[in-house]
């Protein structure tokens, strides 16, 4: 079990990891890992280490948000 806290897209932006809009877009496309939270599962949260690892994957294109390898469902 991972003890790292879940953070919002705003936190990713504040820590200068990824702009908030890009975080939501990449999560929706399934390019970065995310978690649905809340009673209606509409909120989105991230683990910083998982997002950074996804962005460092070989083949990840930061400009287009495309990954040359796989694409899985998003939040």
Secondary structure, 3 states (H helix, E strand, C coil): CCCCCCECHHHHHHCCCCCHHHHHHHHHCCCCCCEEECCCCCEEEECHHHHHHHHCCCCEECCCCEECCCCCCCC
